[in-house]
Amino acid sequence: MSVEEHIRRAMQEGKFDNLPGQGKPLHLDENPYEDPEWRLAHHMLRSSGYTLPWIELRGEIEAEEAAAAADLVRTWIWRQQAGQGGVDLLQVEVEWRRALAIFHERVEALNRKIFTYNLQVPSPQFALLKRNPEKMIQQLCTPAQME
């Protein structure tokens, strides 16, 4: 018998009736793993719109990665279209090489931020992997991006 069947049978038998807190909202805004001594401080920060520095840094990393990817994809699409439109192919390749160099620089900067971020996180489960620019280029610059 599966877990779902056990739960369904218990519900039918009324074993979940009259539980403490039944019908009341769950309070999920408290972190059970949070240090109780810091709970009030964290609550005040959250309610004032602030967050922990490593969480803010992760948001910056994600935003910068998305911007770098969008810029590269935009240039790649332009390159594909320019190659079909009779534009000077030498100039197109020069611009493409320039865009790749800028992308590599941006990914290097991201990897430095990721290193800093990984030093700040409270647990290895929050750590980010270093970005591989060549893999990213391969994933971003595909014919599917043209659609």
Disulfide bonds with the S-S distance in Angstrom:
none
